[in-house]
Amino acid sequence: LAHGGRPLADGRRALREYGISGGSTVNGLGRLRGGCAVMAVLLADESTHVNQMLFDALTVLQHRGQDAAGMVTNMGKQLSLRKGNGLVASVFSQESMLQLRGSMGIGHCRYPTAGGSSCAEAQPLYTNYPYGLCISHNGNLTNAHALTLQVEAICRHVNTQSDSELLLNIFSEALSKVRTEGSDSLDSDAIFYACSVVFKKCIGGFAVAILINNVGVVCFRDPLGIRPLMYGQREQPGGLADYAIGSESVGIDTVTDASSRHFELVRDIAPGEAVFFPKGGMPPIARQCVPSARLCPCLFEYVYFARPDSVIDGVPVYEARLQMGMKLAERIKLLYPDSWQEIDVVVPVPDTARTSALSLAEALDRPYREGFIKNRYIARTFIMPGQAARKKGVRVKLNTIKCEFKGKNVLLVDDSIVRGTTSKEIVQMARDAGAANVFFCSAAPPVRFPNVYGIDIPTRTELIANGREELQIARMIDVDWLVYQDLQDLKTAVQEINPALTGCTFEASVFDGKYVTGDIGDEYFASQARRKQEKKEEALAAKLSNSVTFLGADGGGNQNACNVRVAGTRPSASAQQQSAECDSLFNKTSGYSVKSNPVDNLAPSVN
């Protein structure tokens, strides 16, 4: 989809026609942890600023990551970056917001699924060459170790343990190969070439927004569409528009300005697709970079991570969770045809399970009651490291309304059961409040396997459902009986909302152990465990030697945050010709054979 601009002889469109020239630094040819948030906003009026919009969007996406937050804005050739550990509200102060000026920018909320928790790994990440690039990334690369070796082999420095830095280096290296020295022109092929190289080399789940200094923002989604990404627009005079890109539609819905005009959701970015949004409000340009791409959305987005008011891949999350509750009620009746009638009241475990519990109660014709009150000023349980802190955290976060439990047979509904520690504590709280019997059901199937695509689910040995049946788990968490959602029922609950998903392969590895990228096995987990131990030892050694110290520079209350002002730079480099491998490898329309390993589907190997 190419809109606007002057058609070139070969069908490309010069970004000069979008007003990107005249000094532009760009040259070249055209309970669980994880679920980071990506956000980007571009405004047609270049005299306005996106800082408040990004702040508001990141705040409503805070549920996706509470370890760190950051944003970078672009005004002219000036990039202004602010990031740090902590919640959005604590990272950005009044003073720092005033420095984040510009009509386009990207933001990020992080929970570390790869790398560590250092402030240096908070996003967006920045590299100055070529052109000045910043990245926000949600997901996880399963071949990060191999990519590290590749990146270091071309003399690029890897400063963090974050796989997002690897992705940024691969994109920037590819873009540098197709730049034209001494020219201000740039067409979209250069950007899409760099995206295609990323698709070729990177394996895993990823949704990415990359800001190119004084040019625009390019967004793309992994070839299997595991991690969500979508965009919306708001019409402006003169055929222009403002654009917002986010991990969830709720981030786009809440973006507004003093005029109170909202963005309208346009569509999800397709698997293997890259969409370039030029600065200044010109229409986006999209290209499918991976012909073999197919949609394998993550089921856990619908079960747990996404907000209920979001829409992902055409599925309203709220409606999907209502369906899950109804499917779960049918299963309860099937497995316990007599004893289910003893249920007096249905009580959800706040907050995610509320929607499923509501429809389940209706299907069972039992009253729905709020039996737990949540302290909203305590971080999510999964934020706390270690089982002891997690166990203590349940009592701090939740308190019971005793009249809803005393003398009653209570059915507790939760979104999932992972380690079982939290579930056991909640069951004990119900018994302490006087419940006669406690039944338990999970809106998700048993979580038996780790996730490698951006959700930090523990190792298999930590999962309570690993190697155990429902009766064993019921005894471990001390309930009278336990019912899990059936996996096929879960898939059907989502597909019934959007029939277009019928027949698609969901990313459901945490339930069935099937990893859609085809590169994950026992050897992968063994090597991950070894490298994790090596990193711990290296970190301990570095701490003991006190070789590196990171200092905050905000002068305010958050000592883990920093503001960085980055000037546009143009390092000298020899002129290089555009490579033809992008078109030859990624834009085939026929005769493409599908190989057994999905990774091999992307393209033949490149020397």
N, C-alpha and C positions, 0 to 999 in steps of 0.2 A: 504494500500500500504506500504509494508515494504521492504526496499532496503538495501542491504549490511549487514554486521555484521554476527555473528555466531548464527544460529538458536538454541534456547534453547530447552530443552526437551518438554516444554509445548507450543512451537511455538513462544515465545517472543524473542526479540533480546536485548541483553545487550548493554547499551550505552558504556560500557567498550570497545566494538569493534569499537566504533567511536572515540576512543582515549580520552574518558572522564573518567579519573581515575587518579591514581597516585597523590593523594592530593586534588582531587575535593571535594568541601564541600557538594556535593549532595549525599544523601543516600536514600534508600527506594525501593519500588517495583514500577516496571514499568508502506434687508429690513426686512430681516429676520435674525434671529440669530441661530447659531447652526451649525451642520455639521462639527464637529471637524475632524482633520486629524491624522491618525495613520500611522507610517512608521517604518520599520525595515530593517536592512541590515546585512548580515553575509558573510564574505569573507573566502575563502578556505585558503588563505595564512595568517597565524596567526601573521606574522610579519608586516602586513599592517594595516591601520587604516580606520575606517568608518566615522570619524567625518565630513570630507568635503562632502562625499556622502549624509549623513543625512541632513546636512545643505542645500545642493542644493535641495534635494527632498522636505524638509519642505518649502523652499522658493517658489517652484512652487505649493505647496499645501496651500499656505498662504490664499487663498480665502476661505478656509473652516473654518478658525478660526484666529482671529486677536487680541484676548484678551491676550493670553499668548503662550509661546513656551518653549520647553525643549528637551533635549536628555540625554540619559545615555549610556555610552560605557563600555565595559568589556574587560580587559586585564588580563589574569590569573585569580586570585581571586579578583582583584581590580575593583571596580565599580566607575566610575567617572560621576557625575551628575551635569548638569547645567540647570536651568530653571528660568523663570521669566516672569513678565507681559510685554506685548509689542509685537512688530513684531519680526520675526526671526532675521532680520538684527540688531536689537537693543539689543536683549538678548545675542547674541553670539559675543564676542570680539575676537581679535587675541590672547590675553592672555588666555582666557577661552578655545578657540579651541585647543590650544597646550596641555591643560591638559586633553582633552577628547580623550584618547588613547585606542586603542583596535580594534580587528578585527570583533567585532559584537556589535550592539547597537540598541536601539529603540528611536524614536522621536515622538513629538506630537505638534500640533497646536490646541489651545483651544478657543472655545467660550462657555461660561458657560450656559448650559441648565439646570443644576442642581447644587445646591450649590451657591457659591458666586464668587467674582472676586479676592479674596486674592491670593497673590503670593504663599501661602502655598498650594493652590489648583491647581496650574499649574502642568502639568504632564511632564514626568513620575513621578508616586508616587512609594515609596520604603517601603518595610518591610524587616527586617533582618532575620526573621524566617518563614519557614525554608529555609535555603540555601542562602538567599539573592535574593529577587524577586523585579522586577520593572514592572509597568504596564503602557501601553498607551491604552486609551479606547475612542471610538467614539460611542455615543448613549445615551440612558437614560433608567434607570430601573424604571418601574412603581410601583414596590413594595418596594421602597427604605425605607420607614418608617418601614415596617415589618422586613426588613433585618437588619436595625439598631438595633432593639430590639433583634434579634437573635444573632448578632455579639457581642453586649454588654453582652448578657446572658452567653457567653462563655469567658467572661473576656478579650475580645479584645478591645483595646482602639480605638475609632473613633475620629480622631483629626480634621477632616474637615467636611463640609457639602456636599462633593462630593460623588456621588454614585459610582464613580470609586474606592474610597477607600474601600467601602463595598465589591465590586466585588473582589478586591485584597485580602481582609481579608478572604472571603469565599474560594477562591482558595488556599491560603496559609494554612488555617486550614485543608482543605481536604488533601493537600499534606503532611502535618505534620503527618497525621494519618497513612500513608503508608510508612513512612521512616523506615529504619532499623538502629538502633544505632550501631555505630562502623564499618559500612560497607561503601565502596566507590562505590558499584554497584548501578545502577539505570536502570530500563527498562522503555519503553514507557508506559506500563500499568499504572504506578504510575501517570504519567502526565495526561494521558487520564482519569484516575479516577477523578482527581481533576477537570478537565474540565467538566466531566459529573455531578459532584456535582454542579458546577456553573450553568449548563443548567437546573438542577433540581430546584434550588432555585431562580434563577434570572429570572424575567419576564420583557419583554420590547425589545427594539432594542439595540444591542450592537455588535461592531466589536472590537476585543481585540488582542493586542500583549503583551505577558508577557515574559520578559527576566529572565532566571534562571541562576544565577551566575556560570560562568565557565562550563556551560552545553549547552545552546542553547536558542532558542526562540520558544515558542508555540503560535500559532495564532488560533483564533476561531471566529465564526460568529453566531449570535442568531438563534434559530431554525426556524425562519420565514424569515431569510435573509433580514431583513429590511434595515440594514446598510451595505454598500458595503465593501468588502475586497478581495484582490487578490494578487497573487505573480508571480514573474518572475525569470529567472535564466540566468546565463552567464557561459558557459562551461569553465572549467579549465583542465589542464593536469592531468592524472592519474585517470580519472573518477570522479573527484571532480567538484564542481561548486560553484559559488557565488550566493546568493539568496537575493532578495529584495521583501518586502511585503509592500503593501500600500493600502490606502483607494481609490485611483484612479490610473488608469494605467499610467496617465501622470507623477506621482511621480516615477514610475518604469522606464518609458521611458527616463527620464532625468538623471538617475543615471549613472555616468561614472567615469573613472579615467584618469590618464595621457596617457593611451594607447588608449583612446577614444572608447573602446569597450563597447557597450551598452547591457542592459539586454533585453531579449525577454520575453514578457508576456506569462505565461504558462496557467493559468486559474484562475477563481474566486474560492475562498473557498466556499464550499457549505453550505447552512443553516444547523445548527446543527453539523457541521464538525469541528474537531480540527486537525491542521497540526503542527507537531513538526519538527523544523529545528535544527539538531545538529550542534554544532560548528565544524569548520574545513572543511566545504564543503561537508560533506556526504549527500546523498539524503534524502529528508524529509520523514517522516512517517505520514500517514493520517489515521484517523478513524472517521467514522460516529457515533456520540455519541447519537443521538436522532433519532430513526427509524421513528418517525412520522413527522420529519421535512419536510417543504414545502417552496417553494420560494414565498415570498410576497414583492418584491422590492419596495422601496419608489419612488413614481412617481415624487416627487419634486426634486429628484436627477437629473432627465432628464430635468425638466423644468428650474431649477435655480442653484442648488448648484454645480454640477459637471462642470468642465471645458469642453468646446466643443471638445477638442482634446482627451478626455478620452473615454475609453470603459468600460462599466459596465454591467455585466451579459450578455455579448455578444452583447451589443447594443452600437454602436458608438454614443455618445451624439450629435455630430454635425448632423449626419443623422437624428436622432430622432427629432431634433429641426427644420430641414428642413421640415420634414413631418408635424410637428405641424403647421408650417406656411401655408402649402397647405390646411390642414384641416380647418384652421381658415378662409382662403380665401373663401372656399366653403360655410362656415357658413354665412359669410358676404353677399355673393350673395343671399343666401336663405332668410335671414332676411330682407335685404334691396335691393330688386331686381332692384329698380330704382335709389335710391340715392347713391348707392356705385359708380355709374359711374361718379358722381360729383367729386370724389377724384382726386386731381391733383398730389399728391406726397405722398409717404410712408416714414415715418421718425421713426427710432427705438429710444427707450430710452436706452442709453448705460448702461452696455455692453451686458448683457446676451441676450437681445431681438434681437440682430443684425441678428443672423442666421435665426430665424423664420420670421423676417421682410423681409429678402432678398427673401425667397421663396414665401412669401405672395405677395410681389410686382410683382414677375414674374407671379404668378397665376392670378393676377388682371390686368396684363399688364399695370402697372403704374411704373413710375420711382422711384427707391430707392435712397434716399438722406440722408446724415449725417447732421442733423439739430442741433444737440447738441454736443458740445465739452466738454469732461470731464477733470477736473483737477485731474490727477492721483496721486497727492501727498496729497489728502484728503482722510481720511478713509471712508469706506462705511457708508451710511446714517444710517443703522441700528445699528452701533456702538454707536451712540450718544444717551444718555438717555434723555427721555422726548420729548414731541411733539414740544415744542418751539425750542429746539436745532435742532430737525430733520427738521423742517420747514426752519430754517435759513440755514441748511446744504445743501439743494437742490440748492439754489442760489450760494453758495460757490463752489459746485462741478461742476455745469453745466453752460454753457453759450451758447446762441443761435447764429447760423449763420443766420442773419436776412433775407438774400436774399432767403433762402429756405422756408420762411414762408410768406413773405409779399404778400398779395393779393391772397393767395392760399388756397384751401381746403385741409387740411392736415390730413392724417390718422396717428396717433401715435400708435406705437406698443410697449407694455411692456410685460415682462415675466409673471407678476402677479400683482394683486392689493390687498394689505393687509389692512392697516388702511385707505388708500385713501389719506392721508396727502400729501405724495410725488406726487401722481398722480395729485392732484388738483394744486399743485404748478407748475408742469411741463406744465399742460394745460394753466395756467395763463401766463407762460413764452412764450408759443407759441402765445397766443393772443397778448401779449405785443410786440411780434416781427412782428405783422401785419397780422396774419393768418385770412382769411375771415371766415372760419369755421374750427372747430377742431373735428375730429372723433377720437375715442379711441377703441383699442381692446387689449385683454389680451390673451396671449398664454396659460394661465392656466384657468381652470374653477373658479367660485367664491370661494374664501377662506372663509368658513363660520364657521369652527370649529378649536379649538386649536390642536396642535400636542403634543404628549407625548413620542415620540420615538427618540428625539434628535434634534428637530428643535424648537427653542423658538418662536413659533407663539403666539401672545398675547391672552389674555382672549377673550371669545366670544363677549363680549360687546364692545371691541375695534375694532373688525373686521367690516369694512364698509359693507360687504355683508351679515352680520348676520341679518336675518329677513327682508331683502330688495330685491326688484327685480331690474332688470337692468335699467329700466327707472328711478327709484328713485336714484340709484347710479349715473347715468348719470347727473342728476340734481345736485347732491351733489358735483361732481368734475367739473361741468360746461362744459360738452361736448355736442355736437349736437346729437350724438348717441354713444352708447357703445355696444360692442359685446364681450362676453366671449367665450372661447373655450368650446366645449361640452366635458363632462367627458369621454364618450365612445369614442369620436374621439381622445382624448388624449391617452387613453389606446391603441387604434388601431394604432396610430402613432408609438408607441414604439414596439408593437407586429409585425407590418409589417417589421420592421428591423430585428427582430429575431423571426421567427415563433415558436421557441421552447417555447416562453413565452405565446403563445396562450392558453387561458384557465386558466392561473395563476391568483391568487387574488392579485392585487396590493395593497400596503399600500397607500390608498388615503383618509385617515381620515380627512384631512383638507378640502376636498371637499365634502365628503358624510357623515362624522360623524361616519363611521364604523371602529372600532378599532380592528385590526386583532388578538390581544392577548386575546380578550374576557373578559378582567377584568376592562374595563373602562366604567364608567357611571357618572351620575350627582353627586353621592356620592363621587367619586374619586376627581372631580374638587372642590367640596365643602371642602373636607378634605385638599386638596392641598392649597386652599386659606387660610384656618385657619392656617396651619403650616407655610405658607409664612409670614403671619402676625405675628405669634409667633416668627419666626426667626428675623424679623425686630425689634421687641421689645427687643429680647435678644441681638441683635447686638448693639442696641442703649444703652442698659444698660451696656454692656461690654465696649463700647467706653467711656461712662461717668465714669465708675469705673477705666478705664485705667489699667485693670488687666493683659493684655497681649500685648506685642509689638513685631512685627516681624521686624528684621533688615536685610538689604541687606549686603552681605559680599564680593562683587566682587572688591571693591576698584576702580572700573572704572566708566563709565558714567551712567550705569543703576542701580539705587539704588533699583530697585525692583527685581533684579536677584541675584542668589547666585550659587556658586560652592560648591559641596559637594563631598568629597572623602570618600568612604565607604569601610572599610576592610571586607573581608569575615569572617563570624563568624559561630560557630557551638554551639548554646546553648545546654546544656545537656537536654535530655528528655528520658523517659522510652521507651523501645522497645515496639512497637505495631505491631500487625499482620495486614496484608492487609485485608480490608473488601471485602466481596464478593458481596456487594450490587450494585457495578458498573455494573458487568456483568449481574446480575439478573434483573436489572431495565432498563438498557440502550442498551443492545445488543440483544433484542428480534428480531426475524426475521419473526414470524408468530403469528397468534392468538392475534393480538394487536387491541383492540377495540378503535375507535376514539370517544372521549367524546365531549359533546357540548361545553365545555370551552376549548379552545386551550391550556391553561396552564395545564389542567389536562391530555393532551395527552402525556406529557413528561414522566410521570411515575406514578405509585402508590405512595402514601405518604410513607415517611420514618420516622420511629420512632427515 
